[in-house]
Amino acid sequence: MTPERRRLRIWLVNHYAVLPTQPGGTRHWSLARRLVERGHRVTVFASSFHHLLRKEMRLGPGEARRAESVDGVEFIWLRTRPYAGNDWRRAVNMAEFALRLVAEGRSPAAEVRPDVVVGSSPHPLAALAVERVAARLRVPFVLEVRDLWPETFIELGKMSRSHPLALALGRLERYLYRRAARIVTVWSHARDYIVRLGVDAERVHWIPNGVDLGLVPSPRPLPTDGPFTVMFAGLHCHTVGLEHLLDAAEILQKRGWKGRMVLRLVGEGPEKASLVRRASERGLELVRFEDPVPKAEVYDLLSQAHVLLSLHRDIPLYRWGIGDNKLYDALAAARPVVLTGDPPLNPVREAGAGLVVRAGDPVALADALETLAGSDPASLEAMGRSGRRYAEANHDLARLAERLEEVLYAAVGEAGRQATSPEVRAQDAPGQAPPPSAAKKRTKRES
């Protein structure tokens, strides 16, 4: 008989974590809630300033910090100064969150020492702060890689590899990889990238983004009234390339789809004002911009569409996979998906859940939307059902929480089924693992 493993006290840090009552990604709320259901005690640390809405959401005047319990998950909201765009004020906000987090490790809140701390890296300063807290409390540090720094900046053309900031971020990246007891990535093939930096492949685990099926209603029939509706719901940012969707809308409008098709762009982001202006200047009557909705309402919104979009730029960065949470929401909503780009693990292609087109090609995108608009409803519903089945089988956050639990147990050295067993390695890395000889050389070099 296997002895029952102890329950863990887990600190989970994500600067931008939100609740389902707000728009944005709720991955960490969902994972934390499932871990609590499995008997663990979880505290999530996040900023009280909402990154998408650009406003204070949790704290009253004069409050610097608030603790609250949501569905058994303990949240610590830390005040950080506001910002309106991607300028120096946002950089100050990042630094302030990191400093407040380090202070939390010295405060009375740390009197009940965690067993393990998890730091998510929507930006690396937060992950560095978590590593420092873990070192002070003498507990394992688990790094969740959400973006590849500085690779994302470099491949988006924001800076060269020789730029001082790129060099500094590269050093910080390698430092965090060395210090982490385990590394979790949402990118399907990022293990290959991380291993190239000298990290033992056994320490890297793939736990993708997913869907909280408790929030997802049963599949609904396609709309029968109004125009054919295409929807993008997500962050309006540079990495998405929404200007190509505007180009596709112009092509469709010239082809006579005005009044018969509508493209609904739902969300916020640094590119939205520019996109709204360009659509107005070009007279794109097919395009409608809408405000974001709370995550708890997003599936009702998605069910209003005939087709959903998962858009990406044509950049080499995506050879490591994609971490687009919107894609899994779209699959769970049981609607056909048009995906731009062809990552190494392609859920739309694997599931037969829609169409895949070249990224950055407005004509191909317009052709795909026209093809689906001319398809019979039964074919569209069959694609949607295939995507829903794929999401349930591969991206259920309840199952992903179990995989995270195994990684955390491995980090603290617990007995039981190890996260590095062959079965879990197969889940962690869909890409080809490095040859044993290379892994041996890396291990010798690190020791």
Secondary structure by P-SEA (a helix, b strand, c coil): cccbbbbbbbbbbbcccccccccccaaaaaaaaaaaaabbbbbbbbbcccccccccccccccccbbbbbcccbbbbbbbbbbbccccaaaaaaaaaaaaaaaaaaacccccccccbbbbbcccaaaaaaaaaaaaaacbbbbbbbccccaaaaaaacccccccaaaaaaaaaaaaaaaaccbbbbccccaaaaaaaaccccccccccccccccccccccccccccccbbbbbbccccccccaaaaaaaaaaaaaacccccbbbbbbbbccaaaaaaaaaaaaccccbbbbbbbcccaaaaaaaaccbbbbccccccccccccccaaaaaaaaaccbbbbccccccccccccccbbbbbcccaaaaaaaaaaaaaccaaaaaaaaaaaaaaaaacccaaaaaaaaaaaaaaaacccccccccaaaaaaacccccccaaaaaaaaaaac
